[in-house]
Amino acid sequence: MFKKHDTILHFMKALVDFLTGLFMVVFLVVGIVLLFRSIVLGIVIICVGEITVFVNFLICRLLFSYLYDIKLIRNKLYDIQDDKLMSIINDEK
């Protein structure tokens, strides 16, 4: 009944995980390249970039946790058994 919405949520979670890793690597490479021009600028880019990406990752995880809780409540209201959703929630604990 709600498979389309669940699929989009699982896809978005995987996309956020992929983009977080990608941006971490990009900021690291850009910071290393800038280290050759200016040591201070390179260190600032590495530190600020990595911290910003990590905080964004934590905020996204918090939002996904909120959405998974809503899905659990929805499933209980409609008496729907979703093993994939339960496995994702149990993996995060």
N, C-alpha and C positions, 0 to 999 in steps of 0.2 A: 504494500500500500504506500509506503513512504520510501521506497528503495532509491528513487531518483534523488531525493534530498539527502539521504544518507551517503550516496555515492559522491555527491558534490562535496560534502563535508570531509570524507576520507581523502578525496583528491586534493582539497585545499590544505589539509594537514601535511600531506606528502610534499606539496608544492612549497609550503613554508619551510619545511625541513631542508629541502633541496636549496632553496634560495638563501637560507641562512648559511649553509656551508659554502655556497658560491661566493656570497658577499664577504665572508670571513677570509677566504682565500684571496679575493680581489683586493681587500684592504691591506692584507699582509704583503702582497706583491707590490702594490703601489707604494706602500710605506718603505719597502726595501729599495725600490727604485729611487725614491726621493731621498733616501739616506745618502746616496752618492752626491746629491746636490747640496742638501742641508741636513745635518744630523738632527737638529732640533725639529725641523718640519717633518722629517721621516718618522721620528719617534712619536710626535703628536698625532700624525695620521694613523699610525699603527694602533696606538692606545685608544684614541677617541673613536676610531672606526670600529675596532673590535668590541669596545664597551657598548657602543650604540647598537650594533647588530645583536649583541647578547641580550641587552635590555628589550629590544624589539622582539626577540625570540621568546623571552619570558612573558611578555605581554600577550603575544599570540597564543602561547600555551595556556595562559589564564583564560583567554576568550574561548579557546577550544574546550577547556574543561567546563566552562559555563554552558556551552552549546551541547556538550555530551550529557550534562545533567538534565537539560531541557528534554533531550531525546529520551533519556531514561524515564522521566516523568510521563512523557507522551506514550511511551511503550507500556507503562503500567496502566495508564488510563484506558488504552485500547486493547489491553491484554495481548500484546505482540511480543514474541520472543525473538530477540536479535542477538545471535551468538557472536557475530562479528563485533558488534558494539561492546558487548560484555568483555570480549577478549582484549579489545583496545584499552578499555578502562582498567582491566586487571593488570595489563602490561605497564601502565603508567604508575601503578602504586609502588 
